[in-house]
Amino acid sequence: MLTPTDTHLLAGILTKLTSPESVEIVLGNMMYDEASERKRDIDISVKYINEHDEEITFVGLHVKDHTRPLGSPEVEQLCLHFKDTPSIQKGGIISASGYTKPGIRKAKYHGIDLYEIKVWNRHSSVLEHMQFPKEFVFEEKKPILTTKPSITYLFDKNLTTELELLLNHKSEVYRENLELIPNTLTVNHLTNNVITNVFNSDNANEKLDAANGQEVDLNMNINFTDSVAIKLGEELLKVNGAQIIFKAKYEILKSDVEFKVLSKIDDDSFDIGAAIMQFSSGNFFCLSTSNMDKSMKLFAIPVSDRVKKKIHELRIK
């Protein structure tokens, strides 16, 4: 299920597929509104640099993910926004919920293009050059823990019994100069990062691949390349690395693929399709194609972009 932010990102990806390589797609671009005399947000801007080294916005798009079709009042408001932003040469609206007939007439009167993101019926004549099996699913091979990890942190000096008793998963983690480490505030966070590094290592992946889905023992030493220190009582103690022992295996996760198509109202020749696959990490991949040049491109969207409440100045490469 796509969120409003996902819909905004998907619209940008599909717009990129129809644009020349020389143009830039910017999501959440602030542009000057002459009526209000201030900059306002344009959901998608299609830009290029002309021969005078000037940035030209030749298409501006607004993306709407409502629960009902966009009617005449909503369309008229967006048309007025484009009119008040003369630096945009051509305006358009992308809706994930369709349009009412009065809304379509209103856009046509103002010369605004209308697009719709809807479910891609793969058994229709839309984008016939790209076929998927009926039971097409996305499979992800993911390493999982099968036992609780045992981790020993390798300090720069031997710990006294008193300090060992103070060490727990809530102990605070810093750099040696007392700076905070992003996303690593406690020993619990540090342990999770160590496990992630183990799973990303060639050694662990070779063992897991060779086991063919069976459980394997992992006993590995990790050296910390960055300055890491754990606060125990009033002391800040440098940590050189860790020894971690646990059992793990590969698990195959199957997920349904979501199929969407971007169509242009009153233009049957304009269709851009997307097969959307979401990883367990929250990242998603989008395999896209159009019926214009029949090319296929793979786009990756990190979860860090998906969780944003507001997209600002994000460029689609």
N, C-alpha and C positions, 0 to 999 in steps of 0.2 A: 504494500500500500504506500503510494507516494505521498509525502508531506508537501505542503505549499512550497517549502524551500527546495525539495526534490524537483517539483514541477518547474520552478524557476531555473534550476540548473539544467534540467532536461531540455527545456526550451532553448537555452543558450547553446547546448551541444548540437541540437538539431538545426539551429540557425547557422552554426559554423559549417555544417555539412553542405549547405547550399551556397556558401560564400567562397570567393576566390582566396587562395592562400595569402594574397597580399593584404587582405583586410584583417582587422582586429575586432574581436567580439568582446565587449565589456559588459559585465553584469553589475547593476547598481551604480550607474554613472550619473553624477550630479551635473545638470545642465541649466543654463540661465533661462528663467521664465520672465518674459518682458512684462506681463500683466502684474505679477506679484513683486517684481524687481528683486528676485532672489533665486538661488539655485534650487532645483527640484530633482527628485530621483526619476531616472528613466531606467526601467527594468533591464532592457537589453539595447545596447547601442552597437551599430555596425559602422566601423570607421576605417578610413584610409588616409594616407598622407599624399597630397597632390604634388604637382611639379614645383610648386613654390614652397614646399616643406610646411604646408599648412594642414592641420588635422580637420578632416571633413567627416561629419556624421551624415551618411546618406540614408540610413534607416534607423528609426527609433521604434521600439516595441514595448508594450506594456503586457505583463503576464498576469492573468487572473485565475485563481483556483477557488471558485465559489461552489456552493452546493446546488445552485440553480442556474439556468441559462442567463447570460447577460442581456438585459433589456435595453430599451431606448435610453432611459435616464443614465445608466452606467456608461453606455457607449458614448453618449453626448458629452459627458464629463471628460472622458479620455480624449475625445476629439478636440475639445477646447484646450486641453493641456498641450496637445501637439500644435495647435494654432498659436498658442502663446510662447512656443519654443521654436522660433523660425530657423534656428541653426540646424534643425532636423529637416532634411529634404523630403523624407517620406515616412509617414506614420503607419503603425500597424498594431493590432491587438491579438494576443494569443489567449484563448480561453480553454480551460480544462472541463468546462461544463456546458459548452455550446452557446447558442444565441437564440433569442426570440426573433420572429420575423420583423417586428418593428426595429429591433436593434440592428439587424442586417441592413434594413433600408436606411437607417440613420447613418451608418458607417459609409454606405455607398454614396449618399448625398454629400458627405464631407470628404470623399476620396480617400478613406482609410481602409487599408487591407485587413481582412479578418482571417484568422487562423484558429484551428481547433486541435487540441490534443485529445485523442480518444483511443479506445481499445483497438488494437490492430487485429482484425479478423484474418488470421493466417490462411484461411481456406477460401478467401475471396480473391478477386482479381488484382487487389492492391499489392504492388511490389512482388510480382510473380517470380522475379529473378532470384529472390532469396527465400528458400524453402526450409522449413524445420520439421522434424519428425513430430507426429501427433503427441507422443509422450515425451517431449523434449524437456529435460530437467537439468539443473545446474548442480554439479558435484564438486565439493570442496574437500580436499584431504587435509585434515586438521590434527595436529599433535595434541594429545590430552594426557593429563596426569592420571595415573591409576593408583598411586599411593601418595600419602602426604610427604612432601619433600623434607629431607633433613639437611639443614644448611649450617655450616660453620664459617663464621666470618674470621678472616685472617688479619688480625690487628698488627700494627707496626711494633707493638710491644706486648709482652705477656700481661694478661689481665689478672688482677687480684681476685680472690673469692668474692669480695664485696662488690667489685665492678661486674663480675659475671652475673651476680644475682640481680643487678639493675638492668641488664640487657633483656629487652622483650620487644614484641612486634610494634609497640607504640613508641619506642625510643626514637628521638629526633635525629634526623640526618642533615648534615650541612657539608659545605666545602670547608677546607681547613681554615679559610679566612672568615668563617661564620656566615658566608653567603648561602642563601637557600638554593637548593637544586630543583629546577622545574620538574614537577610531577613526581618528585621523590622527597617527601616530607618526613616519612617515618621508615623504620626498618621493614615494615610490612610492604611499603611501596618498593623499597630496595630489593626485597626478596622476589617480588613479582617481576621486576626488571631483570634480575639475574636469570630467572626461569625463562623469560622471553629470549634473552641472549643465548641461552643454551639451546632452545628450540630453533633459533636462527643459525646456529653453528653448523658447519659442514659435517663435523664429527657426529653430532646427534642425528642429523638427517640421514647420513649414510647408514647408521645403525637401525633407525626406524624404517627406512626403505627396505633394508635386507630382511627385516622381521616380517614383512608382508602382512601387517595388521596385527601381529602378535605382540605381547607385552615384552619390553626390553628393560634391562637395568642400565641406568645412566649414572655414572660417577665421574664428575668433571670438576676441574679447577678453573676458576674465572679470575683473571687479573684485571683490576680496575685501572684503566688508562687515565681517567679523570681523578681529580682530588676529591676523596670521599672521607668523611669523618662522622662518627656516631657520638652523640652526647650522652654520657653516663654520669649522672649526678652533676657535679660542677666541672667534670673533665670532658674535653673534646679529643677523642682518640682516632687517629688516622687508621683507615682500613685499606689494606693493599689488595684484597681480593676475597674470594669465597670458595669453599668446597661444598658442592651440592650433590646429594645422592637421592634418587627417586626412580620410580618405574613409570613408563609411559608407553603409549602406542598411537598409531595413526587411526583416526576414525573418519569414515566417509560420511559427510553431511550432504543430504540432498535437499535442494530448494527449488520451488517453482520459479520459472522465468516470467517476468511481466513484459507483455508486448504492448507497445504504444505506437501510434502513428500521428504525425503532424500533417494536417491537411489544410488546404486553403479554400475558403468558401468561394464557390462559383468558379473553381479552376480544378477540373478533374485530372490535370496533368501534374499537379503538385502534390506529392506524397513523400514523406520522410519517415522511415520506420526505425524503431529501436527495440532491441531485446535487452532487458535490464536484469542484471544478475547481482544480488547482494551477498557479500561475504559475511561470515559470522562476526567479523571485526567491526562491521558497520560500513565499510568501504563498498562502493558499488561500481560495477563495470557496465558500460553501455556499448553494445555492438550496433552500429547504425548504418543505414543505407538509404539511398534515394532513387527515385525512378527517373532522375534527370541524367546522371552519368553512371548510375548503377555501381558506384564505388562503395566499398565498405571500410569503416574506420572504427577503431576501438578506443573509447575514452574511459579514463579512470577518474572517479570522484572520491576523494578521501572523506572519512567521517568528520574530520575537522571542518569541512565546508558544509556538510549536510546538517550539522547541529546548530549552525548559525541562525539566529532569529531574523537577521537582516543581512543581505549580501551587499557589499560595498566594494566597488572597483576591483572585481574579480575578472581576470582575463582568461578566456577559453583558448587554449593553445591548439 
